[in-house]
Amino acid sequence: PPNYKLDRLQRNRSSRVGESFCAVGNRQKMRSGESDDEGPPELSDYAKAALEEFLREREEQEKGTAPEEDWQLSQFWYSDETATALAKEALRAAGPEGAIACISCPTLYAKLRELGCKNTLKLLEFDRRFECHGEDFVHYDYNAPLEIPLDWQGKFTVVVLDPPFLSEECLSKTAETVKFLRPTFIILCTGAVMEPYAEQLLGLRLCKFEPTHTRKLGNEFKCFANYNLDEFCS
C-alpha cells in the first residue's frame, strides 16, 4: 500500500522551511537583542538543507520539470516519446472542445500543457507536489474514488489513467472514478498482468502501442483502450 506518511511530510516541507526561519530568527534575537531590521539570521544546517530542497523543487515546477519519482508512491515517469504520443492522441480524440482528465499520470498532464493544450484539462493525483498546477490539480486517492466534483459526471471526453499499483483492488477502485466520469474515450496504461481486469472492469482491449518510461521497469507495461487506439497512436 502507498506510504501516506511521505505525502504528509512532503506537504509540510514548505511550512518546515518557514518554521526553521522563524525559530532561528527568534533565537538570534533573544541572544543578541537585535531588532528585525539588523540583518538576516544565520541558518542552521537543517534549515539550509530544507530551504535548498524547497527552492530546487519550486524551480523545477516553474520550468515544468517533473519532480523526482517517489517510488514509495509507485511513481514512474513516461519517456518523452510516450508522453508525446499519448498527449497527441488525447488531443486528437478530445477535439477542440472536449475535456481531458489525467488520472495518476502527471507526466502526461505536463506534456499536454507543453503542447499548448487549450482544452479543459484536469490532473487527478495523490502527490500534492503537483498542486503547483493550480485549479487543474485535484487531490485524488483511489481509496476514495468518488470524492471528486459531482458536476464532472459526463463532462470529460477523454480519460487517461495509470493506477499506481498493479492490483485488482487499485484498478477496480480507479475504474469507479472512470465509470462515474463516463468518458467517450478511455486509455489505460498499466502492467500486462492487469489485462483480464482491464477488460472485465472497463471493457478495454490490449493495444499494440507500448508505453515506455525514463527508468526500466521490472514489469511488462501495456496500453489498453475502449477503441482502436493503434490506428492513431504508434
C-alpha positions as CSV (number, residue, x, y, z in Angstrom):
1,P,0.0,0.0,0.0
2,P,1.1,3.6,-0.5
3,N,3.1,5.3,2.3
4,Y,0.8,8.2,3.1
5,K,3.2,9.5,5.7
6,L,5.6,10.5,3.0
7,D,2.8,12.6,1.4
8,R,2.1,14.4,4.6
9,L,5.8,15.1,5.0
10,Q,6.1,16.4,1.5
11,R,3.1,18.7,2.0
12,N,4.6,20.1,5.2
13,R,8.1,20.8,3.7
14,S,7.4,24.4,2.8
15,S,6.0,25.1,6.3
16,R,9.0,23.4,7.9
17,V,11.2,25.8,6.0
18,G,9.2,28.8,7.3
19,E,9.3,27.4,10.8
20,S,13.0,27.0,10.6
21,F,13.5,30.6,9.6
22,C,11.3,31.8,12.5
23,A,12.9,29.6,15.1
24,V,16.4,30.6,14.1
25,G,15.5,34.3,13.9
26,N,13.9,34.2,17.4
27,R,16.9,32.5,18.9
28,Q,19.3,35.0,17.4
29,K,17.2,38.0,18.7
30,M,17.0,36.5,22.2
31,R,20.8,36.1,22.3
32,S,21.7,39.5,20.9
33,G,18.7,41.7,21.4
34,E,18.8,42.6,17.7
35,S,15.7,44.1,16.0
36,D,14.1,42.7,12.9
37,D,16.0,45.1,10.6
38,E,19.5,44.4,11.7
39,G,20.3,41.7,9.2
40,P,19.2,38.2,8.4
41,P,19.7,35.4,10.9
42,E,22.2,32.6,10.4
43,L,20.5,29.4,9.3
44,S,21.2,26.0,10.8
45,D,22.3,23.2,8.5
46,Y,18.9,21.7,8.8
47,A,17.2,24.9,7.7
48,K,19.7,25.4,4.8
49,A,19.0,21.9,3.5
50,A,15.3,22.3,3.7
51,L,15.4,25.7,2.0
52,E,17.6,24.4,-0.8
53,E,15.3,21.4,-1.4
54,F,12.2,23.7,-1.4
55,L,13.8,26.2,-3.8
56,R,15.0,23.4,-6.1
57,E,11.6,21.8,-6.3
58,R,9.9,25.2,-6.9
59,E,12.3,26.0,-9.7
60,E,11.6,22.6,-11.3
61,Q,7.9,23.2,-11.1
62,E,8.2,26.7,-12.6
63,K,10.2,25.2,-15.5
64,G,7.6,22.5,-16.0
65,T,10.1,19.8,-15.0
66,A,8.6,16.8,-13.2
67,P,9.9,16.3,-9.6
68,E,11.8,13.2,-8.7
69,E,9.8,10.0,-8.8
70,D,8.7,8.8,-5.4
71,W,9.0,5.0,-5.5
72,Q,7.0,4.7,-2.3
73,L,4.1,6.1,-4.2
74,S,4.9,3.8,-7.1
75,Q,5.7,6.7,-9.4
76,F,7.5,6.0,-12.8
77,W,7.6,8.8,-15.3
78,Y,6.8,8.2,-19.0
79,S,9.6,8.7,-21.5
80,D,9.3,11.8,-23.6
81,E,8.3,9.7,-26.7
82,T,5.4,8.0,-24.8
83,A,4.2,11.2,-23.1
84,T,4.2,13.0,-26.5
85,A,2.4,10.1,-28.3
86,L,-0.3,9.8,-25.6
87,A,-0.7,13.6,-25.4
88,K,-1.2,14.0,-29.1
89,E,-3.7,11.2,-29.2
90,A,-5.7,12.6,-26.2
91,L,-5.8,16.0,-28.0
92,R,-7.0,14.3,-31.3
93,A,-9.7,12.3,-29.5
94,A,-10.9,15.2,-27.5
95,G,-11.1,17.6,-30.4
96,P,-11.1,21.4,-29.8
97,E,-13.9,21.3,-27.2
98,G,-13.6,18.0,-25.3
99,A,-12.3,17.9,-21.8
100,I,-9.4,15.7,-20.8
101,A,-8.7,14.0,-17.4
102,C,-5.4,12.5,-16.4
103,I,-5.7,10.1,-13.5
104,S,-2.4,9.4,-11.8
105,C,-0.3,10.3,-14.8
106,P,1.3,13.7,-14.1
107,T,3.9,13.5,-16.8
108,L,1.1,13.2,-19.4
109,Y,-0.6,16.3,-18.0
110,A,2.7,18.2,-18.2
111,K,3.2,17.2,-21.8
112,L,-0.3,18.3,-22.7
113,R,0.4,21.7,-21.2
114,E,3.8,21.8,-23.0
115,L,2.0,21.1,-26.3
116,G,-0.3,24.1,-25.7
117,C,-3.5,22.2,-24.7
118,K,-6.4,24.7,-24.6
119,N,-9.0,22.1,-23.7
120,T,-10.3,21.8,-20.2
121,L,-7.7,19.7,-18.5
122,K,-7.6,18.1,-15.0
123,L,-4.9,16.2,-13.2
124,L,-6.3,13.8,-10.6
125,E,-3.3,13.0,-8.5
126,F,-2.4,11.9,-4.9
127,D,1.0,13.6,-4.8
128,R,0.5,17.1,-3.5
129,R,3.8,18.3,-5.1
130,F,1.7,18.8,-8.2
131,E,-0.6,21.4,-6.5
132,C,1.7,23.9,-8.3
133,H,-0.7,23.3,-11.3
134,G,-3.4,25.3,-9.5
135,E,-7.0,24.7,-10.4
136,D,-6.0,21.9,-12.8
137,F,-4.9,19.8,-9.8
138,V,-7.4,17.8,-7.9
139,H,-6.2,15.7,-5.0
140,Y,-7.2,12.1,-5.8
141,D,-7.0,9.0,-3.6
142,Y,-8.1,5.8,-5.4
143,N,-9.3,4.5,-2.0
144,A,-12.0,7.2,-2.2
145,P,-12.8,7.0,-5.9
146,L,-15.9,9.1,-5.9
147,E,-14.6,12.0,-3.8
148,I,-14.4,14.2,-6.9
149,P,-16.7,17.1,-8.0
150,L,-20.3,15.8,-8.7
151,D,-20.7,18.0,-11.7
152,W,-17.9,16.2,-13.5
153,Q,-20.2,13.4,-14.5
154,G,-20.3,13.2,-18.3
155,K,-18.1,16.2,-18.7
156,F,-14.9,14.5,-20.0
157,T,-14.4,13.3,-23.5
158,V,-11.1,11.6,-22.8
159,V,-9.8,9.9,-19.6
160,V,-6.2,8.5,-19.4
161,L,-5.4,6.5,-16.3
162,D,-2.3,4.9,-14.9
163,P,-3.2,3.5,-11.5
164,P,-0.2,3.5,-9.1
165,F,-0.4,-0.2,-8.1
166,L,-0.7,-3.4,-10.1
167,S,-3.6,-4.9,-8.1
168,E,-7.2,-5.7,-8.8
169,E,-8.2,-3.5,-5.9
170,C,-6.4,-0.4,-7.2
171,L,-7.7,-0.8,-10.7
172,S,-11.2,-1.6,-9.6
173,K,-11.4,1.5,-7.4
174,T,-9.9,3.7,-10.1
175,A,-12.4,2.2,-12.6
176,E,-15.2,3.5,-10.3
177,T,-13.9,7.0,-11.0
178,V,-13.8,6.4,-14.7
179,K,-17.3,5.0,-14.8
180,F,-18.6,8.0,-12.9
181,L,-17.0,10.4,-15.4
182,R,-18.4,8.4,-18.4
183,P,-15.9,9.5,-21.0
184,T,-16.1,8.7,-24.7
185,F,-12.5,7.5,-24.9
186,I,-10.6,5.6,-22.2
187,I,-6.9,4.9,-22.3
188,L,-5.3,2.8,-19.6
189,C,-1.6,2.3,-19.1
190,T,-0.7,-0.5,-16.7
191,G,1.1,-3.8,-16.3
192,A,0.4,-6.6,-18.7
193,V,-0.7,-8.7,-15.8
194,M,-3.8,-6.4,-15.5
195,E,-5.2,-7.4,-18.9
196,P,-8.1,-9.6,-17.5
197,Y,-9.2,-6.8,-15.2
198,A,-8.9,-4.1,-17.8
199,E,-11.4,-6.0,-19.9
200,Q,-13.6,-7.1,-17.1
201,L,-13.9,-3.7,-15.3
202,L,-13.8,-1.3,-18.2
203,G,-14.2,-3.3,-21.4
204,L,-10.8,-2.3,-22.6
205,R,-8.7,-4.1,-25.3
206,L,-5.0,-4.6,-25.4
207,C,-3.2,-2.2,-27.8
208,K,0.0,-2.7,-29.8
209,F,1.3,0.6,-28.6
210,E,3.6,0.0,-25.7
211,P,4.4,2.8,-23.2
212,T,8.0,3.3,-22.1
213,H,9.5,5.0,-19.1
214,T,12.5,7.0,-18.2
215,R,13.6,4.1,-16.0
216,K,13.4,0.5,-16.9
217,L,10.6,-1.3,-15.1
218,G,10.6,-4.8,-13.8
219,N,7.1,-5.5,-15.0
220,E,6.0,-5.6,-18.6
221,F,3.9,-2.5,-19.3
222,K,1.0,-2.2,-21.8
223,C,-1.7,0.1,-23.0
224,F,-5.4,-0.7,-23.2
225,A,-8.3,1.3,-24.7
226,N,-12.0,1.1,-25.5
227,Y,-11.4,2.0,-29.2
228,N,-8.8,1.3,-31.9
229,L,-6.0,3.5,-30.4
230,D,-3.4,1.8,-32.7
231,E,-5.0,3.5,-35.7
232,F,-3.8,6.8,-34.4
233,C,-1.0,6.2,-31.9
234,S,2.3,4.5,-32.6
